[in-house]
């Protein structure tokens, strides 16, 4: 099986059986490659910084450093991987807190395996993926525009603006690199810089903000 062009995934969950089940679900997919597993937040932070996987699947409720704290620290450390929360909780507070702190998608553990596989692939492609029970909660949160002045665009370089427009279209780093004829690594560096300049914590926030700005510009 050729994994050279496969999207890289890290699994973070303190239940070994859950990690094993997910790994088995992904291992027959040529375009998915599990490159790391972590059973706690500390190991997850180290591995995320070392490997910069395309996607991190993160449990919300873990022993020690929980998923939310791990998520916050990953974003604070400049990790731009897409992060999917995979949890048993569909509580409004958990959903909104995870998204506001930089999660890109929110899925429930009782999802049918075939559907979960499809949703994970959608998340890797750049889409925000939500399990049905939490869709309305997240949709309401996303509709609240991020209040940031348009003048903050002036702080970005032309290349960063190009990348921000691609993020708003839902493109992954690999697709952005192809679109702009630059390397994946260069895209990752630009994404880190533009998120920091705009005070945003995730690609989802950046995409929503850019769409809002473009909408105001056309008004």
Buried (B, 14 or more C-beta within 10 A) or exposed (E): EEEEEBBBBBBBBBEEEBBEBBBEBBEEBEEBBBBBBBBBBEBBBEBBEEBBBBBBBBBBEBEEBBBBBBBBBBBEEBBBBBBBBBBEBBEBEBBBBBBEBBBBBBBBBEBEEEEBBEBBBBBBBBBBBBBEEBEEBBEEBBEEEBEBEEEBBEEBEEBBBBBBBBBBEBBBBBBBBEBBEBEBEBBBBBBBBBBEBBEBBBBBBBBBBBBBBEEEEEE
